[in-house]
Amino acid sequence: MEPAAAEPRKLPPPTTATTPKTVETTGAPTAAAAVSTIGLLAAAAGLGGAALLAWWAFSFRRAGAMLWMVPAGLVLAGTPLLAWLSVVASGSGPVPQQPPPPPC
C-alpha cells in the first residue's frame, strides 16, 4: 500500500447558513461586467460599420461597385447609436420605493 493512499483526505470546512455566498466566491460575472461587455461589443459594431463605410468610400465609390457595403455599414454604425438613444430616452431612472407599512 502506498503511503499517500493511507493518509486521510482533508475536506474543506463546511459552510453554514450565516456564510454569505458572494459573487467572488461563485465566480459568476457581475452586472457591471456584463454591461461593460455589452458596451464594448456595441462600440466595436459601430466602429466596424464606420470602417466598412470608409473602406467602401476609399476603394469602390468612384466605380460604383460593392454597393452592398453601404447599407451594411450604415446598419452596423447606426444600430448601437439607436440603441443607446432609446435607452437614454426611456428614462431608466431610480425605481420608486414603496412607502413603509403603517404602524400596527
N, CA, C and O atoms as CSV, one atom per row, in Angstrom:
chain,resi,resn,atom,element,x,y,z
A,1,MET,N,N,0.854,-1.173,0.000
A,1,MET,CA,C,0.000,0.000,0.000
A,1,MET,C,C,0.898,1.234,0.000
A,1,MET,O,O,1.916,1.281,0.690
A,2,GLU,N,N,0.493,2.246,-0.801
A,2,GLU,CA,C,1.281,3.459,-0.902
A,2,GLU,C,C,1.056,4.338,0.321
A,2,GLU,O,O,-0.042,4.336,0.878
A,3,PRO,N,N,2.068,5.089,0.754
A,3,PRO,CA,C,1.896,5.926,1.934
A,3,PRO,C,C,0.873,7.039,1.716
A,3,PRO,O,O,0.161,7.401,2.653
A,4,ALA,N,N,0.780,7.600,0.485
A,4,ALA,CA,C,-0.165,8.679,0.238
A,4,ALA,C,C,-1.601,8.192,0.315
A,4,ALA,O,O,-2.494,8.952,0.690
A,5,ALA,N,N,-1.835,6.943,-0.032
A,5,ALA,CA,C,-3.189,6.412,-0.013
A,5,ALA,C,C,-3.653,6.140,1.413
A,5,ALA,O,O,-4.858,6.096,1.659
A,6,ALA,N,N,-2.748,5.958,2.344
A,6,ALA,CA,C,-3.122,5.649,3.714
A,6,ALA,C,C,-3.515,6.899,4.492
A,6,ALA,O,O,-4.181,6.789,5.522
A,7,GLU,N,N,-3.124,8.082,4.032
A,7,GLU,CA,C,-3.441,9.307,4.762
A,7,GLU,C,C,-4.896,9.698,4.510
A,7,GLU,O,O,-5.403,9.530,3.401
A,8,PRO,N,N,-5.566,10.216,5.538
A,8,PRO,CA,C,-6.957,10.643,5.338
A,8,PRO,C,C,-7.006,11.918,4.496
A,8,PRO,O,O,-6.099,12.748,4.552
A,9,ARG,N,N,-8.056,12.055,3.733
A,9,ARG,CA,C,-8.242,13.238,2.910
A,9,ARG,C,C,-8.756,14.386,3.757
A,9,ARG,O,O,-9.584,14.191,4.647
A,10,LYS,N,N,-8.253,15.600,3.473
A,10,LYS,CA,C,-8.720,16.774,4.200
A,10,LYS,C,C,-9.871,17.390,3.418
A,10,LYS,O,O,-9.747,17.660,2.223
A,11,LEU,N,N,-10.982,17.610,4.092
A,11,LEU,CA,C,-12.158,18.199,3.474
A,11,LEU,C,C,-12.201,19.686,3.807
A,11,LEU,O,O,-11.712,20.099,4.859
A,12,PRO,N,N,-12.776,20.488,2.926
A,12,PRO,CA,C,-12.912,21.908,3.246
A,12,PRO,C,C,-13.899,22.101,4.387
A,12,PRO,O,O,-14.767,21.255,4.601
A,13,PRO,N,N,-13.780,23.209,5.129
A,13,PRO,CA,C,-14.710,23.418,6.233
A,13,PRO,C,C,-16.130,23.568,5.720
A,13,PRO,O,O,-16.333,24.148,4.654
A,14,PRO,N,N,-17.106,23.069,6.436
A,14,PRO,CA,C,-18.494,23.159,5.978
A,14,PRO,C,C,-18.969,24.612,6.039
A,14,PRO,O,O,-18.579,25.379,6.919
A,15,THR,N,N,-19.822,24.962,5.075
A,15,THR,CA,C,-20.396,26.297,5.079
A,15,THR,C,C,-21.646,26.288,5.926
A,15,THR,O,O,-22.381,25.301,5.967
A,16,THR,N,N,-21.877,27.384,6.593
A,16,THR,CA,C,-23.063,27.497,7.434
A,16,THR,C,C,-24.047,28.438,6.767
A,16,THR,O,O,-23.745,29.050,5.742
A,17,ALA,N,N,-25.206,28.544,7.348
A,17,ALA,CA,C,-26.232,29.411,6.793
A,17,ALA,C,C,-25.847,30.885,6.934
A,17,ALA,O,O,-26.363,31.731,6.204
A,18,THR,N,N,-24.949,31.196,7.864
A,18,THR,CA,C,-24.555,32.589,8.053
A,18,THR,C,C,-23.446,33.010,7.098
A,18,THR,O,O,-23.159,34.202,6.985
A,19,THR,N,N,-22.815,32.058,6.407
A,19,THR,CA,C,-21.759,32.395,5.454
A,19,THR,C,C,-22.408,32.886,4.162
A,19,THR,O,O,-23.074,32.110,3.476
A,20,PRO,N,N,-22.222,34.179,3.817
A,20,PRO,CA,C,-22.861,34.668,2.589
A,20,PRO,C,C,-22.133,34.160,1.350
A,20,PRO,O,O,-20.904,34.091,1.316
A,21,LYS,N,N,-22.901,33.815,0.356
A,21,LYS,CA,C,-22.337,33.410,-0.933
A,21,LYS,C,C,-22.224,34.663,-1.775
A,21,LYS,O,O,-23.238,35.218,-2.200
A,22,THR,N,N,-21.024,35.110,-2.018
A,22,THR,CA,C,-20.810,36.319,-2.795
A,22,THR,C,C,-20.462,35.955,-4.224
A,22,THR,O,O,-20.201,34.795,-4.542
A,23,VAL,N,N,-20.464,36.946,-5.065
A,23,VAL,CA,C,-20.151,36.741,-6.472
A,23,VAL,C,C,-18.700,36.300,-6.626
A,23,VAL,O,O,-18.385,35.496,-7.503
A,24,GLU,N,N,-17.815,36.822,-5.776
A,24,GLU,CA,C,-16.408,36.484,-5.897
A,24,GLU,C,C,-16.159,35.000,-5.625
A,24,GLU,O,O,-15.285,34.398,-6.249
A,25,THR,N,N,-16.911,34.410,-4.708
A,25,THR,CA,C,-16.682,33.001,-4.403
A,25,THR,C,C,-17.329,32.076,-5.423
A,25,THR,O,O,-16.849,30.964,-5.643
A,26,THR,N,N,-18.410,32.521,-6.045
A,26,THR,CA,C,-19.074,31.648,-7.006
A,26,THR,C,C,-18.484,31.769,-8.400
A,26,THR,O,O,-18.656,30.869,-9.222
A,27,GLY,N,N,-17.797,32.858,-8.678
A,27,GLY,CA,C,-17.190,33.033,-9.983
A,27,GLY,C,C,-18.140,33.533,-11.054
A,27,GLY,O,O,-17.761,33.594,-12.224
A,28,ALA,N,N,-19.372,33.894,-10.690
A,28,ALA,CA,C,-20.335,34.401,-11.662
A,28,ALA,C,C,-19.985,35.839,-12.022
A,28,ALA,O,O,-19.499,36.580,-11.167
A,29,PRO,N,N,-20.219,36.253,-13.265
A,29,PRO,CA,C,-19.906,37.634,-13.647
A,29,PRO,C,C,-20.854,38.617,-12.968
A,29,PRO,O,O,-22.019,38.305,-12.725
A,30,THR,N,N,-20.351,39.782,-12.672
A,30,THR,CA,C,-21.180,40.803,-12.055
A,30,THR,C,C,-21.982,41.532,-13.118
A,30,THR,O,O,-21.713,41.400,-14.311
A,31,ALA,N,N,-22.964,42.296,-12.681
A,31,ALA,CA,C,-23.790,43.050,-13.620
A,31,ALA,C,C,-22.967,44.127,-14.307
A,31,ALA,O,O,-23.174,44.413,-15.487
A,32,ALA,N,N,-22.037,44.725,-13.574
A,32,ALA,CA,C,-21.202,45.767,-14.179
A,32,ALA,C,C,-20.325,45.180,-15.282
A,32,ALA,O,O,-20.095,45.830,-16.301
A,33,ALA,N,N,-19.842,43.975,-15.088
A,33,ALA,CA,C,-19.022,43.337,-16.115
A,33,ALA,C,C,-19.855,43.032,-17.357
A,33,ALA,O,O,-19.370,43.170,-18.480
A,34,ALA,N,N,-21.087,42.625,-17.162
A,34,ALA,CA,C,-21.954,42.331,-18.302
A,34,ALA,C,C,-22.282,43.603,-19.074
A,34,ALA,O,O,-22.292,43.599,-20.305
A,35,VAL,N,N,-22.550,44.693,-18.353
A,35,VAL,CA,C,-22.868,45.958,-19.015
A,35,VAL,C,C,-21.660,46.476,-19.783
A,35,VAL,O,O,-21.800,46.963,-20.905
A,36,SER,N,N,-20.473,46.373,-19.186
A,36,SER,CA,C,-19.288,46.863,-19.881
A,36,SER,C,C,-18.976,46.003,-21.107
A,36,SER,O,O,-18.502,46.520,-22.119
A,37,THR,N,N,-19.237,44.708,-21.025
A,37,THR,CA,C,-19.019,43.830,-22.175
A,37,THR,C,C,-19.977,44.185,-23.307
A,37,THR,O,O,-19.577,44.237,-24.470
A,38,ILE,N,N,-21.225,44.426,-22.971
A,38,ILE,CA,C,-22.211,44.805,-23.986
A,38,ILE,C,C,-21.840,46.142,-24.601
A,38,ILE,O,O,-21.970,46.328,-25.811
A,39,GLY,N,N,-21.377,47.075,-23.777
A,39,GLY,CA,C,-20.947,48.371,-24.290
A,39,GLY,C,C,-19.766,48.259,-25.232
A,39,GLY,O,O,-19.716,48.934,-26.260
A,40,LEU,N,N,-18.815,47.404,-24.881
A,40,LEU,CA,C,-17.662,47.202,-25.753
A,40,LEU,C,C,-18.061,46.555,-27.074
A,40,LEU,O,O,-17.540,46.922,-28.127
A,41,LEU,N,N,-18.978,45.601,-27.023
A,41,LEU,CA,C,-19.435,44.968,-28.258
A,41,LEU,C,C,-20.205,45.954,-29.139
A,41,LEU,O,O,-20.065,45.930,-30.362
A,42,ALA,N,N,-21.009,46.812,-28.533
A,42,ALA,CA,C,-21.737,47.812,-29.307
A,42,ALA,C,C,-20.770,48.808,-29.932
A,42,ALA,O,O,-20.940,49.196,-31.088
A,43,ALA,N,N,-19.759,49.222,-29.179
A,43,ALA,CA,C,-18.767,50.141,-29.731
A,43,ALA,C,C,-17.988,49.487,-30.873
A,43,ALA,O,O,-17.678,50.137,-31.871
A,44,ALA,N,N,-17.677,48.212,-30.723
A,44,ALA,CA,C,-16.960,47.501,-31.782
A,44,ALA,C,C,-17.818,47.392,-33.041
A,44,ALA,O,O,-17.307,47.524,-34.153
A,45,ALA,N,N,-19.124,47.150,-32.872
A,45,ALA,CA,C,-20.011,47.076,-34.039
A,45,ALA,C,C,-20.099,48.432,-34.729
A,45,ALA,O,O,-20.078,48.501,-35.958
A,46,GLY,N,N,-20.197,49.504,-33.960
A,46,GLY,CA,C,-20.256,50.838,-34.546
A,46,GLY,C,C,-18.981,51.194,-35.280
A,46,GLY,O,O,-19.027,51.755,-36.375
A,47,LEU,N,N,-17.842,50.872,-34.684
A,47,LEU,CA,C,-16.564,51.148,-35.346
A,47,LEU,C,C,-16.382,50.281,-36.584
A,47,LEU,O,O,-15.816,50.725,-37.583
A,48,GLY,N,N,-16.862,49.047,-36.515
A,48,GLY,CA,C,-16.791,48.176,-37.692
A,48,GLY,C,C,-17.627,48.717,-38.839
A,48,GLY,O,O,-17.205,48.668,-39.995
A,49,GLY,N,N,-18.808,49.233,-38.529
A,49,GLY,CA,C,-19.645,49.830,-39.570
A,49,GLY,C,C,-19.014,51.070,-40.167
A,49,GLY,O,O,-19.063,51.272,-41.381
A,50,ALA,N,N,-18.420,51.905,-39.321
A,50,ALA,CA,C,-17.741,53.102,-39.825
A,50,ALA,C,C,-16.543,52.715,-40.688
A,50,ALA,O,O,-16.285,53.341,-41.716
A,51,ALA,N,N,-15.815,51.683,-40.270
A,51,ALA,CA,C,-14.663,51.222,-41.068
A,51,ALA,C,C,-15.120,50.658,-42.410
A,51,ALA,O,O,-14.461,50.867,-43.428
A,52,LEU,N,N,-16.235,49.950,-42.416
A,52,LEU,CA,C,-16.760,49.397,-43.667
A,52,LEU,C,C,-17.166,50.519,-44.630
A,52,LEU,O,O,-16.895,50.447,-45.829
A,53,LEU,N,N,-17.816,51.550,-44.092
A,53,LEU,CA,C,-18.184,52.687,-44.943
A,53,LEU,C,C,-16.946,53.423,-45.459
A,53,LEU,O,O,-16.904,53.831,-46.619
A,54,ALA,N,N,-15.951,53.590,-44.605
A,54,ALA,CA,C,-14.729,54.275,-45.036
A,54,ALA,C,C,-14.006,53.466,-46.109
A,54,ALA,O,O,-13.480,54.035,-47.066
A,55,TRP,N,N,-13.976,52.140,-45.957
A,55,TRP,CA,C,-13.329,51.280,-46.949
A,55,TRP,C,C,-14.042,51.396,-48.297
A,55,TRP,O,O,-13.406,51.510,-49.344
A,56,TRP,N,N,-15.383,51.366,-48.249
A,56,TRP,CA,C,-16.137,51.476,-49.496
A,56,TRP,C,C,-15.879,52.822,-50.161
A,56,TRP,O,O,-15.652,52.892,-51.369
A,57,ALA,N,N,-15.916,53.903,-49.360
A,57,ALA,CA,C,-15.717,55.237,-49.926
A,57,ALA,C,C,-14.322,55.390,-50.514
A,57,ALA,O,O,-14.153,56.062,-51.532
A,58,PHE,N,N,-13.344,54.791,-49.903
A,58,PHE,CA,C,-11.972,54.917,-50.379
A,58,PHE,C,C,-11.708,54.045,-51.607
A,58,PHE,O,O,-11.015,54.469,-52.532
A,59,SER,N,N,-12.256,52.832,-51.616
A,59,SER,CA,C,-11.883,51.870,-52.655
A,59,SER,C,C,-12.884,51.742,-53.800
A,59,SER,O,O,-12.473,51.552,-54.944
A,60,PHE,N,N,-14.170,51.839,-53.529
A,60,PHE,CA,C,-15.155,51.454,-54.541
A,60,PHE,C,C,-16.128,52.551,-54.940
A,60,PHE,O,O,-16.975,52.308,-55.800
A,61,ARG,N,N,-16.053,53.735,-54.368
A,61,ARG,CA,C,-17.059,54.755,-54.628
A,61,ARG,C,C,-17.033,55.226,-56.071
A,61,ARG,O,O,-18.088,55.340,-56.695
A,62,ARG,N,N,-15.876,55.499,-56.608
A,62,ARG,CA,C,-15.785,56.020,-57.984
A,62,ARG,C,C,-16.303,55.012,-59.001
A,62,ARG,O,O,-16.901,55.390,-60.008
A,63,ALA,N,N,-16.073,53.734,-58.736
A,63,ALA,CA,C,-16.511,52.704,-59.675
A,63,ALA,C,C,-17.983,52.344,-59.488
A,63,ALA,O,O,-18.589,51.737,-60.371
A,64,GLY,N,N,-18.559,52.714,-58.346
A,64,GLY,CA,C,-19.946,52.357,-58.073
A,64,GLY,C,C,-20.119,50.875,-57.838
A,64,GLY,O,O,-21.199,50.328,-58.062
A,65,ALA,N,N,-19.065,50.220,-57.389
A,65,ALA,CA,C,-19.113,48.778,-57.153
A,65,ALA,C,C,-19.275,48.489,-55.662
A,65,ALA,O,O,-19.129,49.372,-54.817
A,66,MET,N,N,-19.575,47.251,-55.374
A,66,MET,CA,C,-19.709,46.760,-53.996
A,66,MET,C,C,-20.704,47.613,-53.195
A,66,MET,O,O,-20.425,48.007,-52.063
A,67,LEU,N,N,-21.848,47.888,-53.788
A,67,LEU,CA,C,-22.821,48.766,-53.152
A,67,LEU,C,C,-23.471,48.144,-51.918
A,67,LEU,O,O,-24.093,48.860,-51.133
A,68,TRP,N,N,-23.345,46.838,-51.727
A,68,TRP,CA,C,-23.902,46.204,-50.544
A,68,TRP,C,C,-23.208,46.714,-49.278
A,68,TRP,O,O,-23.765,46.609,-48.186
A,69,MET,N,N,-22.007,47.261,-49.413
A,69,MET,CA,C,-21.267,47.726,-48.242
A,69,MET,C,C,-21.907,48.963,-47.613
A,69,MET,O,O,-21.746,49.197,-46.415
A,70,VAL,N,N,-22.625,49.751,-48.399
A,70,VAL,CA,C,-23.209,50.981,-47.870
A,70,VAL,C,C,-24.326,50.682,-46.870
A,70,VAL,O,O,-24.248,51.163,-45.740
A,71,PRO,N,N,-25.363,49.914,-47.223
A,71,PRO,CA,C,-26.386,49.656,-46.200
A,71,PRO,C,C,-25.862,48.817,-45.036
A,71,PRO,O,O,-26.280,49.008,-43.894
A,72,ALA,N,N,-24.952,47.893,-45.323
A,72,ALA,CA,C,-24.401,47.093,-44.220
A,72,ALA,C,C,-23.616,47.979,-43.257
A,72,ALA,O,O,-23.724,47.820,-42.041
A,73,GLY,N,N,-22.839,48.896,-43.785
A,73,GLY,CA,C,-22.084,49.805,-42.928
A,73,GLY,C,C,-22.986,50.745,-42.156
A,73,GLY,O,O,-22.731,51.028,-40.986
A,74,LEU,N,N,-24.043,51.235,-42.799
A,74,LEU,CA,C,-24.977,52.113,-42.103
A,74,LEU,C,C,-25.703,51.389,-40.978
A,74,LEU,O,O,-25.908,51.956,-39.905
A,75,VAL,N,N,-26.088,50.153,-41.213
A,75,VAL,CA,C,-26.758,49.381,-40.160
A,75,VAL,C,C,-25.807,49.117,-39.004
A,75,VAL,O,O,-26.173,49.299,-37.843
A,76,LEU,N,N,-24.588,48.691,-39.316
A,76,LEU,CA,C,-23.619,48.421,-38.252
A,76,LEU,C,C,-23.253,49.683,-37.480
A,76,LEU,O,O,-23.086,49.635,-36.262
A,77,ALA,N,N,-23.127,50.796,-38.165
A,77,ALA,CA,C,-22.745,52.032,-37.489
A,77,ALA,C,C,-23.918,52.660,-36.737
A,77,ALA,O,O,-23.716,53.288,-35.698
A,78,GLY,N,N,-25.129,52.500,-37.242
A,78,GLY,CA,C,-26.275,53.168,-36.639
A,78,GLY,C,C,-26.975,52.410,-35.542
A,78,GLY,O,O,-27.616,53.028,-34.692
A,79,THR,N,N,-26.878,51.092,-35.523
A,79,THR,CA,C,-27.606,50.306,-34.537
A,79,THR,C,C,-27.166,50.609,-33.107
A,79,THR,O,O,-28.030,50.834,-32.260
A,80,PRO,N,N,-25.877,50.628,-32.792
A,80,PRO,CA,C,-25.505,50.952,-31.402
A,80,PRO,C,C,-25.936,52.357,-30.990
A,80,PRO,O,O,-26.330,52.575,-29.845
A,81,LEU,N,N,-25.862,53.304,-31.915
A,81,LEU,CA,C,-26.290,54.662,-31.611
A,81,LEU,C,C,-27.786,54.709,-31.329
A,81,LEU,O,O,-28.216,55.361,-30.377
A,82,LEU,N,N,-28.579,54.030,-32.139
A,82,LEU,CA,C,-30.020,53.994,-31.942
A,82,LEU,C,C,-30.381,53.293,-30.633
A,82,LEU,O,O,-31.284,53.733,-29.922
A,83,ALA,N,N,-29.681,52.206,-30.312
A,83,ALA,CA,C,-29.932,51.506,-29.047
A,83,ALA,C,C,-29.590,52.394,-27.858
A,83,ALA,O,O,-30.327,52.425,-26.873
A,84,TRP,N,N,-28.482,53.113,-27.944
A,84,TRP,CA,C,-28.092,53.998,-26.854
A,84,TRP,C,C,-29.117,55.117,-26.668
A,84,TRP,O,O,-29.495,55.438,-25.542
A,85,LEU,N,N,-29.562,55.708,-27.776
A,85,LEU,CA,C,-30.558,56.768,-27.682
A,85,LEU,C,C,-31.870,56.264,-27.089
A,85,LEU,O,O,-32.505,56.987,-26.321
A,86,SER,N,N,-32.291,55.054,-27.422
A,86,SER,CA,C,-33.538,54.530,-26.882
A,86,SER,C,C,-33.428,54.239,-25.389
A,86,SER,O,O,-34.399,54.406,-24.653
A,87,VAL,N,N,-32.257,53.806,-24.939
A,87,VAL,CA,C,-32.069,53.573,-23.503
A,87,VAL,C,C,-32.069,54.891,-22.745
A,87,VAL,O,O,-32.661,54.991,-21.671
A,88,VAL,N,N,-31.414,55.897,-23.294
A,88,VAL,CA,C,-31.375,57.205,-22.643
A,88,VAL,C,C,-32.766,57.836,-22.631
A,88,VAL,O,O,-33.163,58.428,-21.627
A,89,ALA,N,N,-33.503,57.719,-23.718
A,89,ALA,CA,C,-34.821,58.332,-23.808
A,89,ALA,C,C,-35.870,57.600,-22.978
A,89,ALA,O,O,-36.919,58.168,-22.674
A,90,SER,N,N,-35.606,56.355,-22.611
A,90,SER,CA,C,-36.596,55.608,-21.840
A,90,SER,C,C,-36.710,56.125,-20.416
A,90,SER,O,O,-37.682,55.827,-19.722
A,91,GLY,N,N,-35.727,56.895,-19.979
A,91,GLY,CA,C,-35.803,57.454,-18.634
A,91,GLY,C,C,-35.630,56.400,-17.562
A,91,GLY,O,O,-36.368,56.390,-16.577
A,92,SER,N,N,-34.689,55.535,-17.735
A,92,SER,CA,C,-34.475,54.478,-16.753
A,92,SER,C,C,-33.819,55.084,-15.512
A,92,SER,O,O,-32.627,54.900,-15.267
A,93,GLY,N,N,-34.615,55.800,-14.748
A,93,GLY,CA,C,-34.144,56.443,-13.528
A,93,GLY,C,C,-34.270,55.509,-12.342
A,93,GLY,O,O,-34.454,54.302,-12.502
A,94,PRO,N,N,-34.170,56.076,-11.155
A,94,PRO,CA,C,-34.280,55.249,-9.963
A,94,PRO,C,C,-35.688,54.671,-9.818
A,94,PRO,O,O,-36.676,55.304,-10.190
A,95,VAL,N,N,-35.757,53.483,-9.281
A,95,VAL,CA,C,-37.028,52.806,-9.070
A,95,VAL,C,C,-37.696,53.423,-7.842
A,95,VAL,O,O,-37.059,53.540,-6.795
A,96,PRO,N,N,-38.978,53.822,-7.949
A,96,PRO,CA,C,-39.635,54.402,-6.777
A,96,PRO,C,C,-39.765,53.367,-5.669
A,96,PRO,O,O,-40.074,52.200,-5.908
A,97,GLN,N,N,-39.520,53.830,-4.455
A,97,GLN,CA,C,-39.601,52.927,-3.305
A,97,GLN,C,C,-41.033,52.874,-2.805
A,97,GLN,O,O,-41.789,53.837,-2.937
A,98,GLN,N,N,-41.397,51.721,-2.223
A,98,GLN,CA,C,-42.714,51.573,-1.651
A,98,GLN,C,C,-42.738,52.268,-0.297
A,98,GLN,O,O,-41.745,52.257,0.430
A,99,PRO,N,N,-43.869,52.870,0.038
A,99,PRO,CA,C,-43.942,53.521,1.346
A,99,PRO,C,C,-43.860,52.470,2.459
A,99,PRO,O,O,-44.238,51.317,2.249
A,100,PRO,N,N,-43.377,52.858,3.621
A,100,PRO,CA,C,-43.299,51.883,4.716
A,100,PRO,C,C,-44.705,51.488,5.176
A,100,PRO,O,O,-45.639,52.281,5.054
A,101,PRO,N,N,-44.860,50.290,5.695
A,101,PRO,CA,C,-46.188,49.858,6.156
A,101,PRO,C,C,-46.632,50.706,7.351
A,101,PRO,O,O,-45.801,51.166,8.133
A,102,PRO,N,N,-47.954,50.909,7.489
A,102,PRO,CA,C,-48.434,51.710,8.628
A,102,PRO,C,C,-48.180,50.969,9.940
A,102,PRO,O,O,-48.157,49.738,9.970
A,103,PRO,N,N,-47.992,51.721,11.020
A,103,PRO,CA,C,-47.765,51.054,12.312
A,103,PRO,C,C,-49.023,50.350,12.775
A,103,PRO,O,O,-50.139,50.784,12.487
A,104,CYS,N,N,-48.832,49.281,13.481
A,104,CYS,CA,C,-49.989,48.482,13.961
A,104,CYS,C,C,-50.651,49.091,15.155
A,104,CYS,O,O,-51.627,48.542,15.667
